[in-house]
Amino acid sequence: MNRRLYLRFVAPAKSDKGRLLDSATEATLVVYESDGTWVSSVIARGQLEIIRPEELTEEEIINFGKAQKPRFDMWQEQLSELDIQLIRIEPTKLTGRRLPVEMGQIGSTSE
């Protein structure tokens, strides 16, 4: 499989959540969206890799700029108190499903 997923991981510095990132051997990422008629989801499993900003390629920087981002971030902590990591997952398994919002016909895909 020649696909890579990138995400931004944000947690309070020295938090349990951040320590899990350091010890994770495999991760599962689930994303979904709905257009009101269908709900689509994708499940990706693979190894997490922390990317240092200086290791980003020009292509990765361009793609991060095009990425869909939240419209706002809400944290109790100040930005300076947060640990922000860029993560890459190269999926070893990628599956998906598409379900009608009104549980009529069910279609499913898998790769």
Biopython code that builds the backbone (N, CA, C, O; Angstrom):
import numpy as np
from Bio.PDB.StructureBuilder import StructureBuilder

atoms = [
    (1, "MET", "N", (0.857, -1.169, 0.000)),
    (1, "MET", "CA", (0.000, 0.000, 0.000)),
    (1, "MET", "C", (0.904, 1.232, 0.000)),
    (1, "MET", "O", (1.811, 1.319, 0.827)),
    (2, "ASN", "N", (0.686, 2.155, -0.877)),
    (2, "ASN", "CA", (1.549, 3.320, -0.998)),
    (2, "ASN", "C", (0.811, 4.592, -0.578)),
    (2, "ASN", "O", (0.785, 5.571, -1.324)),
    (3, "ARG", "N", (0.220, 4.577, 0.599)),
    (3, "ARG", "CA", (-0.513, 5.735, 1.105)),
    (3, "ARG", "C", (0.055, 6.116, 2.460)),
    (3, "ARG", "O", (0.501, 5.264, 3.229)),
    (4, "ARG", "N", (0.029, 7.393, 2.732)),
    (4, "ARG", "CA", (0.464, 7.885, 4.037)),
    (4, "ARG", "C", (-0.588, 8.846, 4.563)),
    (4, "ARG", "O", (-1.171, 9.625, 3.809)),
    (5, "LEU", "N", (-0.821, 8.779, 5.859)),
    (5, "LEU", "CA", (-1.748, 9.685, 6.520)),
    (5, "LEU", "C", (-0.942, 10.569, 7.468)),
    (5, "LEU", "O", (-0.016, 10.103, 8.132)),
    (6, "TYR", "N", (-1.296, 11.824, 7.523)),
    (6, "TYR", "CA", (-0.605, 12.773, 8.383)),
    (6, "TYR", "C", (-1.611, 13.425, 9.313)),
    (6, "TYR", "O", (-2.735, 13.724, 8.908)),
    (7, "LEU", "N", (-1.214, 13.645, 10.547)),
    (7, "LEU", "CA", (-2.076, 14.354, 11.459)),
    (7, "LEU", "C", (-1.262, 15.134, 12.472)),
    (7, "LEU", "O", (-0.070, 14.896, 12.667)),
    (8, "ARG", "N", (-1.936, 16.063, 13.102)),
    (8, "ARG", "CA", (-1.321, 16.883, 14.141)),
    (8, "ARG", "C", (-1.820, 16.340, 15.471)),
    (8, "ARG", "O", (-3.025, 16.202, 15.681)),
    (9, "PHE", "N", (-0.899, 16.038, 16.358)),
    (9, "PHE", "CA", (-1.214, 15.498, 17.673)),
    (9, "PHE", "C", (-0.896, 16.579, 18.698)),
    (9, "PHE", "O", (0.242, 17.040, 18.785)),
    (10, "VAL", "N", (-1.906, 16.987, 19.479)),
    (10, "VAL", "CA", (-1.715, 18.052, 20.459)),
    (10, "VAL", "C", (-2.163, 17.537, 21.824)),
    (10, "VAL", "O", (-3.263, 17.006, 21.973)),
    (11, "ALA", "N", (-1.282, 17.705, 22.823)),
    (11, "ALA", "CA", (-1.595, 17.291, 24.186)),
    (11, "ALA", "C", (-0.804, 18.169, 25.150)),
    (11, "ALA", "O", (0.237, 18.715, 24.784)),
    (12, "PRO", "N", (-1.295, 18.306, 26.374)),
    (12, "PRO", "CA", (-0.494, 19.030, 27.364)),
    (12, "PRO", "C", (0.869, 18.356, 27.510)),
    (12, "PRO", "O", (0.963, 17.129, 27.499)),
    (13, "ALA", "N", (1.917, 19.154, 27.644)),
    (13, "ALA", "CA", (3.271, 18.611, 27.805)),
    (13, "ALA", "C", (3.300, 17.645, 28.992)),
    (13, "ALA", "O", (2.684, 17.893, 30.029)),
    (14, "LYS", "N", (4.021, 16.550, 28.816)),
    (14, "LYS", "CA", (4.194, 15.523, 29.857)),
    (14, "LYS", "C", (2.874, 14.887, 30.299)),
    (14, "LYS", "O", (2.739, 14.488, 31.456)),
    (15, "SER", "N", (1.913, 14.790, 29.401)),
    (15, "SER", "CA", (0.625, 14.167, 29.743)),
    (15, "SER", "C", (0.669, 12.670, 29.457)),
    (15, "SER", "O", (1.546, 12.191, 28.738)),
    (16, "ASP", "N", (-0.289, 11.937, 30.028)),
    (16, "ASP", "CA", (-0.393, 10.498, 29.741)),
    (16, "ASP", "C", (-0.619, 10.267, 28.259)),
    (16, "ASP", "O", (-0.083, 9.319, 27.685)),
    (17, "LYS", "N", (-1.403, 11.123, 27.642)),
    (17, "LYS", "CA", (-1.696, 11.004, 26.210)),
    (17, "LYS", "C", (-0.398, 11.077, 25.399)),
    (17, "LYS", "O", (-0.198, 10.285, 24.478)),
    (18, "GLY", "N", (0.462, 12.003, 25.732)),
    (18, "GLY", "CA", (1.738, 12.142, 25.035)),
    (18, "GLY", "C", (2.658, 10.959, 25.254)),
    (18, "GLY", "O", (3.361, 10.542, 24.333)),
    (19, "ARG", "N", (2.663, 10.408, 26.469)),
    (19, "ARG", "CA", (3.512, 9.236, 26.753)),
    (19, "ARG", "C", (3.039, 8.027, 25.952)),
    (19, "ARG", "O", (3.858, 7.211, 25.530)),
    (20, "LEU", "N", (1.733, 7.901, 25.736)),
    (20, "LEU", "CA", (1.218, 6.796, 24.921)),
    (20, "LEU", "C", (1.751, 6.881, 23.498)),
    (20, "LEU", "O", (2.036, 5.858, 22.876)),
    (21, "LEU", "N", (1.882, 8.082, 22.991)),
    (21, "LEU", "CA", (2.400, 8.275, 21.640)),
    (21, "LEU", "C", (3.813, 7.722, 21.526)),
    (21, "LEU", "O", (4.156, 7.097, 20.522)),
    (22, "ASP", "N", (4.634, 7.948, 22.549)),
    (22, "ASP", "CA", (6.012, 7.463, 22.533)),
    (22, "ASP", "C", (6.106, 5.945, 22.570)),
    (22, "ASP", "O", (7.068, 5.375, 22.056)),
    (23, "SER", "N", (5.113, 5.275, 23.178)),
    (23, "SER", "CA", (5.195, 3.822, 23.345)),
    (23, "SER", "C", (4.331, 3.038, 22.366)),
    (23, "SER", "O", (4.356, 1.807, 22.379)),
    (24, "ALA", "N", (3.573, 3.718, 21.525)),
    (24, "ALA", "CA", (2.652, 3.020, 20.620)),
    (24, "ALA", "C", (3.410, 2.224, 19.566)),
    (24, "ALA", "O", (4.327, 2.738, 18.926)),
    (25, "THR", "N", (3.023, 0.974, 19.393)),
    (25, "THR", "CA", (3.611, 0.161, 18.335)),
    (25, "THR", "C", (2.733, 0.166, 17.092)),
    (25, "THR", "O", (3.236, 0.128, 15.969)),
    (26, "GLU", "N", (1.422, 0.212, 17.296)),
    (26, "GLU", "CA", (0.488, 0.285, 16.179)),
    (26, "GLU", "C", (-0.689, 1.153, 16.607)),
    (26, "GLU", "O", (-1.082, 1.161, 17.774)),
    (27, "ALA", "N", (-1.235, 1.871, 15.660)),
    (27, "ALA", "CA", (-2.365, 2.753, 15.964)),
    (27, "ALA", "C", (-3.504, 2.476, 15.006)),
    (27, "ALA", "O", (-3.302, 1.962, 13.905)),
    (28, "THR", "N", (-4.709, 2.825, 15.441)),
    (28, "THR", "CA", (-5.890, 2.769, 14.602)),
    (28, "THR", "C", (-6.468, 4.174, 14.532)),
    (28, "THR", "O", (-6.729, 4.799, 15.560)),
    (29, "LEU", "N", (-6.664, 4.662, 13.324)),
    (29, "LEU", "CA", (-7.237, 5.980, 13.096)),
    (29, "LEU", "C", (-8.581, 5.790, 12.405)),
    (29, "LEU", "O", (-8.666, 5.124, 11.373)),
    (30, "VAL", "N", (-9.629, 6.375, 12.975)),
    (30, "VAL", "CA", (-10.971, 6.286, 12.400)),
    (30, "VAL", "C", (-11.429, 7.699, 12.067)),
    (30, "VAL", "O", (-11.398, 8.585, 12.921)),
    (31, "VAL", "N", (-11.849, 7.906, 10.843)),
    (31, "VAL", "CA", (-12.415, 9.194, 10.432)),
    (31, "VAL", "C", (-13.753, 8.930, 9.751)),
    (31, "VAL", "O", (-13.955, 7.890, 9.124)),
    (32, "TYR", "N", (-14.648, 9.883, 9.887)),
    (32, "TYR", "CA", (-15.952, 9.724, 9.236)),
    (32, "TYR", "C", (-16.510, 11.085, 8.880)),
    (32, "TYR", "O", (-16.104, 12.108, 9.433)),
    (33, "GLU", "N", (-17.455, 11.080, 7.940)),
    (33, "GLU", "CA", (-18.191, 12.286, 7.601)),
    (33, "GLU", "C", (-19.551, 11.876, 7.058)),
    (33, "GLU", "O", (-19.748, 10.750, 6.601)),
    (34, "SER", "N", (-20.474, 12.812, 7.122)),
    (34, "SER", "CA", (-21.814, 12.559, 6.631)),
    (34, "SER", "C", (-22.270, 13.742, 5.790)),
    (34, "SER", "O", (-22.000, 14.899, 6.111)),
    (35, "ASP", "N", (-22.965, 13.423, 4.711)),
    (35, "ASP", "CA", (-23.539, 14.494, 3.879)),
    (35, "ASP", "C", (-25.048, 14.616, 4.108)),
    (35, "ASP", "O", (-25.742, 15.304, 3.361)),
    (36, "GLY", "N", (-25.547, 13.942, 5.147)),
    (36, "GLY", "CA", (-26.968, 13.976, 5.446)),
    (36, "GLY", "C", (-27.722, 12.796, 4.860)),
    (36, "GLY", "O", (-28.782, 12.423, 5.365)),
    (37, "THR", "N", (-27.186, 12.205, 3.801)),
    (37, "THR", "CA", (-27.778, 11.030, 3.172)),
    (37, "THR", "C", (-26.966, 9.778, 3.485)),
    (37, "THR", "O", (-27.519, 8.714, 3.762)),
    (38, "TRP", "N", (-25.642, 9.927, 3.435)),
    (38, "TRP", "CA", (-24.713, 8.827, 3.673)),
    (38, "TRP", "C", (-23.744, 9.182, 4.799)),
    (38, "TRP", "O", (-23.399, 10.347, 4.998)),
    (39, "VAL", "N", (-23.314, 8.153, 5.528)),
    (39, "VAL", "CA", (-22.226, 8.279, 6.494)),
    (39, "VAL", "C", (-21.102, 7.402, 5.963)),
    (39, "VAL", "O", (-21.290, 6.204, 5.751)),
    (40, "SER", "N", (-19.937, 7.999, 5.748)),
    (40, "SER", "CA", (-18.775, 7.259, 5.246)),
    (40, "SER", "C", (-17.706, 7.249, 6.319)),
    (40, "SER", "O", (-17.495, 8.251, 7.002)),
    (41, "SER", "N", (-17.025, 6.115, 6.470)),
    (41, "SER", "CA", (-15.944, 6.035, 7.446)),
    (41, "SER", "C", (-14.770, 5.283, 6.841)),
    (41, "SER", "O", (-14.924, 4.450, 5.948)),
    (42, "VAL", "N", (-13.600, 5.604, 7.354)),
    (42, "VAL", "CA", (-12.367, 4.935, 6.949)),
    (42, "VAL", "C", (-11.615, 4.560, 8.217)),
    (42, "VAL", "O", (-11.498, 5.367, 9.139)),
    (43, "ILE", "N", (-11.107, 3.338, 8.261)),
    (43, "ILE", "CA", (-10.303, 2.872, 9.384)),
    (43, "ILE", "C", (-8.929, 2.509, 8.836)),
    (43, "ILE", "O", (-8.803, 1.689, 7.927)),
    (44, "ALA", "N", (-7.901, 3.135, 9.405)),
    (44, "ALA", "CA", (-6.524, 2.872, 8.997)),
    (44, "ALA", "C", (-5.754, 2.335, 10.191)),
    (44, "ALA", "O", (-5.838, 2.884, 11.289)),
    (45, "ARG", "N", (-5.006, 1.265, 9.978)),
    (45, "ARG", "CA", (-4.140, 0.705, 11.028)),
    (45, "ARG", "C", (-2.711, 0.743, 10.522)),
    (45, "ARG", "O", (-2.433, 0.413, 9.369)),
    (46, "GLY", "N", (-1.809, 1.151, 11.403)),
    (46, "GLY", "CA", (-0.414, 1.192, 11.005)),
    (46, "GLY", "C", (0.475, 1.746, 12.103)),
    (46, "GLY", "O", (0.002, 2.120, 13.176)),
    (47, "GLN", "N", (1.754, 1.792, 11.823)),
    (47, "GLN", "CA", (2.760, 2.280, 12.763)),
    (47, "GLN", "C", (2.770, 3.797, 12.796)),
    (47, "GLN", "O", (2.748, 4.444, 11.749)),
    (48, "LEU", "N", (2.802, 4.369, 13.996)),
    (48, "LEU", "CA", (2.926, 5.813, 14.158)),
    (48, "LEU", "C", (4.384, 6.216, 14.008)),
    (48, "LEU", "O", (5.286, 5.525, 14.482)),
    (49, "GLU", "N", (4.597, 7.330, 13.349)),
    (49, "GLU", "CA", (5.941, 7.871, 13.224)),
    (49, "GLU", "C", (5.889, 9.369, 13.500)),
    (49, "GLU", "O", (5.182, 10.103, 12.810)),
    (50, "ILE", "N", (6.631, 9.825, 14.502)),
    (50, "ILE", "CA", (6.700, 11.252, 14.799)),
    (50, "ILE", "C", (7.647, 11.889, 13.792)),
    (50, "ILE", "O", (8.745, 11.387, 13.552)),
    (51, "ILE", "N", (7.208, 13.005, 13.202)),
    (51, "ILE", "CA", (8.011, 13.689, 12.195)),
    (51, "ILE", "C", (8.535, 14.990, 12.792)),
    (51, "ILE", "O", (7.759, 15.811, 13.282)),
    (52, "ARG", "N", (9.826, 15.172, 12.750)),
    (52, "ARG", "CA", (10.410, 16.448, 13.174)),
    (52, "ARG", "C", (10.216, 17.444, 12.030)),
    (52, "ARG", "O", (10.379, 17.079, 10.865)),
    (53, "PRO", "N", (9.871, 18.697, 12.342)),
    (53, "PRO", "CA", (9.628, 19.686, 11.284)),
    (53, "PRO", "C", (10.776, 19.793, 10.279)),
    (53, "PRO", "O", (10.530, 19.976, 9.086)),
    (54, "GLU", "N", (12.018, 19.683, 10.735)),
    (54, "GLU", "CA", (13.157, 19.790, 9.818)),
    (54, "GLU", "C", (13.286, 18.591, 8.877)),
    (54, "GLU", "O", (14.042, 18.644, 7.907)),
    (55, "GLU", "N", (12.544, 17.500, 9.161)),
    (55, "GLU", "CA", (12.581, 16.311, 8.308)),
    (55, "GLU", "C", (11.507, 16.333, 7.217)),
    (55, "GLU", "O", (11.501, 15.470, 6.340)),
    (56, "LEU", "N", (10.604, 17.310, 7.267)),
    (56, "LEU", "CA", (9.544, 17.384, 6.267)),
    (56, "LEU", "C", (10.118, 17.687, 4.884)),
    (56, "LEU", "O", (11.008, 18.522, 4.726)),
    (57, "THR", "N", (9.579, 16.982, 3.892)),
    (57, "THR", "CA", (9.976, 17.275, 2.516)),
    (57, "THR", "C", (9.156, 18.458, 2.011)),
    (57, "THR", "O", (8.150, 18.825, 2.617)),
    (58, "GLU", "N", (9.580, 19.044, 0.918)),
    (58, "GLU", "CA", (8.839, 20.157, 0.330)),
    (58, "GLU", "C", (7.411, 19.721, -0.016)),
    (58, "GLU", "O", (6.458, 20.465, 0.216)),
    (59, "GLU", "N", (7.269, 18.512, -0.573)),
    (59, "GLU", "CA", (5.946, 17.996, -0.936)),
    (59, "GLU", "C", (5.050, 17.857, 0.300)),
    (59, "GLU", "O", (3.866, 18.191, 0.244)),
    (60, "GLU", "N", (5.607, 17.365, 1.420)),
    (60, "GLU", "CA", (4.819, 17.219, 2.644)),
    (60, "GLU", "C", (4.374, 18.581, 3.180)),
    (60, "GLU", "O", (3.247, 18.723, 3.653)),
    (61, "ILE", "N", (5.245, 19.570, 3.107)),
    (61, "ILE", "CA", (4.891, 20.924, 3.566)),
    (61, "ILE", "C", (3.746, 21.481, 2.728)),
    (61, "ILE", "O", (2.808, 22.065, 3.271)),
    (62, "ILE", "N", (3.811, 21.308, 1.424)),
    (62, "ILE", "CA", (2.740, 21.774, 0.536)),
    (62, "ILE", "C", (1.434, 21.065, 0.873)),
    (62, "ILE", "O", (0.384, 21.702, 0.956)),
    (63, "ASN", "N", (1.496, 19.742, 1.068)),
    (63, "ASN", "CA", (0.286, 18.978, 1.379)),
    (63, "ASN", "C", (-0.309, 19.361, 2.735)),
    (63, "ASN", "O", (-1.531, 19.418, 2.874)),
    (64, "PHE", "N", (0.534, 19.625, 3.737)),
    (64, "PHE", "CA", (0.031, 20.085, 5.033)),
    (64, "PHE", "C", (-0.717, 21.398, 4.860)),
    (64, "PHE", "O", (-1.740, 21.615, 5.509)),
    (65, "GLY", "N", (-0.227, 22.269, 4.002)),
    (65, "GLY", "CA", (-0.889, 23.544, 3.751)),
    (65, "GLY", "C", (-2.261, 23.379, 3.129)),
    (65, "GLY", "O", (-3.137, 24.219, 3.333)),
    (66, "LYS", "N", (-2.465, 22.300, 2.366)),
    (66, "LYS", "CA", (-3.747, 22.037, 1.706)),
    (66, "LYS", "C", (-4.711, 21.245, 2.598)),
    (66, "LYS", "O", (-5.884, 21.089, 2.258)),
    (67, "ALA", "N", (-4.218, 20.747, 3.738)),
    (67, "ALA", "CA", (-5.003, 19.837, 4.578)),
    (67, "ALA", "C", (-6.210, 20.526, 5.189)),
    (67, "ALA", "O", (-6.199, 21.726, 5.463)),
    (68, "GLN", "N", (-7.253, 19.727, 5.393)),
    (68, "GLN", "CA", (-8.450, 20.213, 6.078)),
    (68, "GLN", "C", (-8.114, 20.336, 7.559)),
    (68, "GLN", "O", (-7.664, 19.373, 8.179)),
    (69, "LYS", "N", (-8.329, 21.509, 8.121)),
    (69, "LYS", "CA", (-7.979, 21.765, 9.515)),
    (69, "LYS", "C", (-9.214, 22.225, 10.277)),
    (69, "LYS", "O", (-10.153, 22.765, 9.692)),
    (70, "PRO", "N", (-9.206, 22.003, 11.598)),
    (70, "PRO", "CA", (-10.342, 22.523, 12.383)),
    (70, "PRO", "C", (-10.416, 24.037, 12.256)),
    (70, "PRO", "O", (-9.400, 24.706, 12.066)),
    (71, "ARG", "N", (-11.601, 24.559, 12.359)),
    (71, "ARG", "CA", (-11.774, 26.012, 12.255)),
    (71, "ARG", "C", (-11.271, 26.734, 13.495)),
    (71, "ARG", "O", (-10.965, 27.925, 13.443)),
    (72, "PHE", "N", (-11.187, 26.023, 14.598)),
    (72, "PHE", "CA", (-10.654, 26.627, 15.820)),
    (72, "PHE", "C", (-10.130, 25.520, 16.722)),
    (72, "PHE", "O", (-10.510, 24.357, 16.585)),
    (73, "ASP", "N", (-9.261, 25.893, 17.635)),
    (73, "ASP", "CA", (-8.738, 24.975, 18.643)),
    (73, "ASP", "C", (-9.132, 25.509, 20.008)),
    (73, "ASP", "O", (-9.103, 26.718, 20.239)),
    (74, "MET", "N", (-9.501, 24.607, 20.915)),
    (74, "MET", "CA", (-9.846, 25.015, 22.271)),
    (74, "MET", "C", (-9.011, 24.201, 23.248)),
    (74, "MET", "O", (-9.078, 22.972, 23.259)),
    (75, "TRP", "N", (-8.234, 24.882, 24.056)),
    (75, "TRP", "CA", (-7.398, 24.234, 25.054)),
    (75, "TRP", "C", (-7.467, 25.043, 26.329)),
    (75, "TRP", "O", (-7.521, 26.272, 26.288)),
    (76, "GLN", "N", (-7.466, 24.364, 27.462)),
    (76, "GLN", "CA", (-7.386, 25.061, 28.743)),
    (76, "GLN", "C", (-5.993, 25.669, 28.902)),
    (76, "GLN", "O", (-5.837, 26.764, 29.442)),
    (77, "GLU", "N", (-4.988, 24.941, 28.423)),
    (77, "GLU", "CA", (-3.611, 25.366, 28.571)),
    (77, "GLU", "C", (-3.256, 26.448, 27.557)),
    (77, "GLU", "O", (-3.897, 26.579, 26.514)),
    (78, "GLN", "N", (-2.237, 27.207, 27.879)),
    (78, "GLN", "CA", (-1.687, 28.161, 26.922)),
    (78, "GLN", "C", (-0.970, 27.374, 25.827)),
    (78, "GLN", "O", (-0.507, 26.259, 26.070)),
    (79, "LEU", "N", (-0.876, 27.930, 24.650)),
    (79, "LEU", "CA", (-0.208, 27.266, 23.537)),
    (79, "LEU", "C", (1.211, 26.842, 23.907)),
    (79, "LEU", "O", (1.660, 25.772, 23.496)),
    (80, "SER", "N", (1.913, 27.655, 24.669)),
    (80, "SER", "CA", (3.286, 27.338, 25.064)),
    (80, "SER", "C", (3.368, 26.120, 25.985)),
    (80, "SER", "O", (4.444, 25.542, 26.143)),
    (81, "GLU", "N", (2.243, 25.721, 26.598)),
    (81, "GLU", "CA", (2.215, 24.562, 27.497)),
    (81, "GLU", "C", (1.821, 23.279, 26.784)),
    (81, "GLU", "O", (1.742, 22.222, 27.409)),
    (82, "LEU", "N", (1.573, 23.360, 25.487)),
    (82, "LEU", "CA", (1.135, 22.193, 24.726)),
    (82, "LEU", "C", (2.287, 21.590, 23.941)),
    (82, "LEU", "O", (3.173, 22.295, 23.456)),
    (83, "ASP", "N", (2.254, 20.273, 23.830)),
    (83, "ASP", "CA", (3.216, 19.544, 23.009)),
    (83, "ASP", "C", (2.515, 19.247, 21.681)),
    (83, "ASP", "O", (1.524, 18.517, 21.649)),
    (84, "ILE", "N", (3.028, 19.809, 20.592)),
    (84, "ILE", "CA", (2.418, 19.628, 19.275)),
    (84, "ILE", "C", (3.353, 18.794, 18.424)),
    (84, "ILE", "O", (4.502, 19.172, 18.196)),
    (85, "GLN", "N", (2.857, 17.657, 17.955)),
    (85, "GLN", "CA", (3.655, 16.731, 17.150)),
    (85, "GLN", "C", (2.994, 16.526, 15.792)),
    (85, "GLN", "O", (1.768, 16.519, 15.685)),
    (86, "LEU", "N", (3.798, 16.362, 14.775)),
    (86, "LEU", "CA", (3.304, 15.938, 13.470)),
    (86, "LEU", "C", (3.517, 14.434, 13.396)),
    (86, "LEU", "O", (4.600, 13.931, 13.697)),
    (87, "ILE", "N", (2.471, 13.724, 12.991)),
    (87, "ILE", "CA", (2.485, 12.265, 12.975)),
    (87, "ILE", "C", (2.228, 11.766, 11.561)),
    (87, "ILE", "O", (1.423, 12.329, 10.820)),
    (88, "ARG", "N", (2.933, 10.693, 11.204)),
    (88, "ARG", "CA", (2.684, 10.027, 9.922)),
    (88, "ARG", "C", (2.297, 8.584, 10.250)),
    (88, "ARG", "O", (2.908, 7.939, 11.102)),
    (89, "ILE", "N", (1.277, 8.096, 9.558)),
    (89, "ILE", "CA", (0.880, 6.688, 9.657)),
    (89, "ILE", "C", (0.915, 6.127, 8.239)),
    (89, "ILE", "O", (0.250, 6.644, 7.340)),
    (90, "GLU", "N", (1.681, 5.084, 8.051)),
    (90, "GLU", "CA", (1.667, 4.376, 6.777)),
    (90, "GLU", "C", (0.828, 3.124, 7.001)),
    (90, "GLU", "O", (1.301, 2.161, 7.605)),
    (91, "PRO", "N", (-0.420, 3.128, 6.517)),
    (91, "PRO", "CA", (-1.337, 2.039, 6.848)),
    (91, "PRO", "C", (-0.866, 0.671, 6.354)),
    (91, "PRO", "O", (-0.397, 0.520, 5.226)),
    (92, "THR", "N", (-1.007, -0.310, 7.230)),
    (92, "THR", "CA", (-0.813, -1.704, 6.843)),
    (92, "THR", "C", (-2.164, -2.326, 6.512)),
    (92, "THR", "O", (-2.239, -3.357, 5.845)),
    (93, "LYS", "N", (-3.233, -1.686, 6.987)),
    (93, "LYS", "CA", (-4.594, -2.132, 6.687)),
    (93, "LYS", "C", (-5.471, -0.894, 6.568)),
    (93, "LYS", "O", (-5.423, -0.001, 7.415)),
    (94, "LEU", "N", (-6.268, -0.849, 5.515)),
    (94, "LEU", "CA", (-7.145, 0.293, 5.259)),
    (94, "LEU", "C", (-8.501, -0.240, 4.819)),
    (94, "LEU", "O", (-8.602, -0.944, 3.815)),
    (95, "THR", "N", (-9.544, 0.098, 5.576)),
    (95, "THR", "CA", (-10.894, -0.364, 5.232)),
    (95, "THR", "C", (-11.851, 0.821, 5.293)),
    (95, "THR", "O", (-11.542, 1.854, 5.888)),
    (96, "GLY", "N", (-12.998, 0.663, 4.681)),
    (96, "GLY", "CA", (-13.984, 1.728, 4.693)),
    (96, "GLY", "C", (-15.383, 1.178, 4.603)),
    (96, "GLY", "O", (-15.602, 0.022, 4.240)),
    (97, "ARG", "N", (-16.319, 2.028, 4.940)),
    (97, "ARG", "CA", (-17.721, 1.632, 4.891)),
    (97, "ARG", "C", (-18.549, 2.871, 4.570)),
    (97, "ARG", "O", (-18.214, 3.990, 4.959)),
    (98, "ARG", "N", (-19.619, 2.636, 3.860)),
    (98, "ARG", "CA", (-20.564, 3.710, 3.545)),
    (98, "ARG", "C", (-21.956, 3.202, 3.886)),
    (98, "ARG", "O", (-22.412, 2.194, 3.346)),
    (99, "LEU", "N", (-22.624, 3.908, 4.784)),
    (99, "LEU", "CA", (-23.950, 3.492, 5.231)),
    (99, "LEU", "C", (-24.949, 4.610, 4.981)),
    (99, "LEU", "O", (-24.627, 5.783, 5.170)),
    (100, "PRO", "N", (-26.155, 4.261, 4.560)),
    (100, "PRO", "CA", (-27.180, 5.297, 4.431)),
    (100, "PRO", "C", (-27.576, 5.794, 5.819)),
    (100, "PRO", "O", (-27.628, 5.019, 6.773)),
    (101, "VAL", "N", (-27.852, 7.075, 5.921)),
    (101, "VAL", "CA", (-28.273, 7.644, 7.197)),
    (101, "VAL", "C", (-29.543, 6.959, 7.670)),
    (101, "VAL", "O", (-29.655, 6.604, 8.843)),
    (102, "GLU", "N", (-30.497, 6.770, 6.775)),
    (102, "GLU", "CA", (-31.686, 5.976, 7.090)),
    (102, "GLU", "C", (-31.341, 4.549, 6.727)),
    (102, "GLU", "O", (-31.213, 4.238, 5.543)),
    (103, "MET", "N", (-31.190, 3.688, 7.684)),
    (103, "MET", "CA", (-30.628, 2.361, 7.492)),
    (103, "MET", "C", (-31.364, 1.507, 6.451)),
    (103, "MET", "O", (-31.931, 0.466, 6.783)),
    (104, "GLY", "N", (-31.349, 1.956, 5.193)),
    (104, "GLY", "CA", (-31.914, 1.173, 4.104)),
    (104, "GLY", "C", (-30.843, 0.248, 3.562)),
    (104, "GLY", "O", (-30.357, -0.634, 4.269)),
    (105, "GLN", "N", (-30.473, 0.455, 2.292)),
    (105, "GLN", "CA", (-29.416, -0.355, 1.694)),
    (105, "GLN", "C", (-28.091, -0.024, 2.337)),
    (105, "GLN", "O", (-27.800, 1.140, 2.613)),
    (106, "ILE", "N", (-27.288, -1.038, 2.576)),
    (106, "ILE", "CA", (-25.967, -0.839, 3.157)),
    (106, "ILE", "C", (-24.928, -1.250, 2.131)),
    (106, "ILE", "O", (-24.956, -2.372, 1.624)),
    (107, "GLY", "N", (-24.019, -0.350, 1.830)),
    (107, "GLY", "CA", (-22.913, -0.654, 0.929)),
    (107, "GLY", "C", (-21.623, -0.581, 1.711)),
    (107, "GLY", "O", (-21.500, 0.261, 2.601)),
    (108, "SER", "N", (-20.661, -1.426, 1.415)),
    (108, "SER", "CA", (-19.410, -1.461, 2.149)),
    (108, "SER", "C", (-18.272, -1.665, 1.176)),
    (108, "SER", "O", (-18.404, -2.416, 0.210)),
    (109, "THR", "N", (-17.155, -1.003, 1.422)),
    (109, "THR", "CA", (-15.986, -1.199, 0.590)),
    (109, "THR", "C", (-14.804, -1.531, 1.468)),
    (109, "THR", "O", (-14.769, -1.166, 2.643)),
    (110, "SER", "N", (-13.850, -2.213, 0.906)),
    (110, "SER", "CA", (-12.644, -2.561, 1.636)),
    (110, "SER", "C", (-11.493, -2.632, 0.663)),
    (110, "SER", "O", (-11.658, -3.074, -0.474)),
    (111, "GLU", "N", (-10.323, -2.199, 1.107)),
    (111, "GLU", "CA", (-9.143, -2.262, 0.248)),
    (111, "GLU", "C", (-8.067, -3.004, 0.985)),
    (111, "GLU", "O", (-6.969, -3.185, 0.457)),
]
sb = StructureBuilder()
sb.init_structure("model")
sb.init_model(0)
sb.init_chain("A")
sb.init_seg("    ")
for serial, (resi, resn, name, xyz) in enumerate(atoms, 1):
    if name == "N":
        sb.init_residue(resn, " ", resi, " ")
    sb.init_atom(name, np.array(xyz, "f"), 0.0, 1.0, " ", f" {name:<3s}", serial, name[0])
structure = sb.get_structure()
